[in-house]
Amino acid sequence: MSLSLSDVKRIANLSRLELTEAQADQTLEKLNGIFALVEQMKAIDTSGVEPLSHPIAAIEPALALRLREDVVTETNRRDDYQQPAPATQDGLYLVPKVIE
């Protein structure tokens, strides 16, 4: 896919951007370069390639996302925390109704 100069001018108009002829030409070159890169990337066979959790993982696997084990590390102190509360019920704080 490639764009023409009229496409760039129409996109600029829709975006409410004012481009000079030189800026429109530069934008056309840059956009067509991006589209050419995308076409090159589409041409590569990626079947059998595992997706990465992070791009840096391809270079440095040790920096890949590490998740910690989901284990309880603190004791349940709910009763201690709720003891000074004015009103609790079934482990929940009771508060006055403020919305009718």
Buried (B, 14 or more C-beta within 10 A) or exposed (E): EEBEEEEBBEBBEEEEEEBEEEEBEEBBEEBBEEEEEEEEEEEEEEEEEEEEEEEEBEEEEEEEEEEEEEEEEEEEEEEEEBEEEEEBEEEEEEEEEEEE
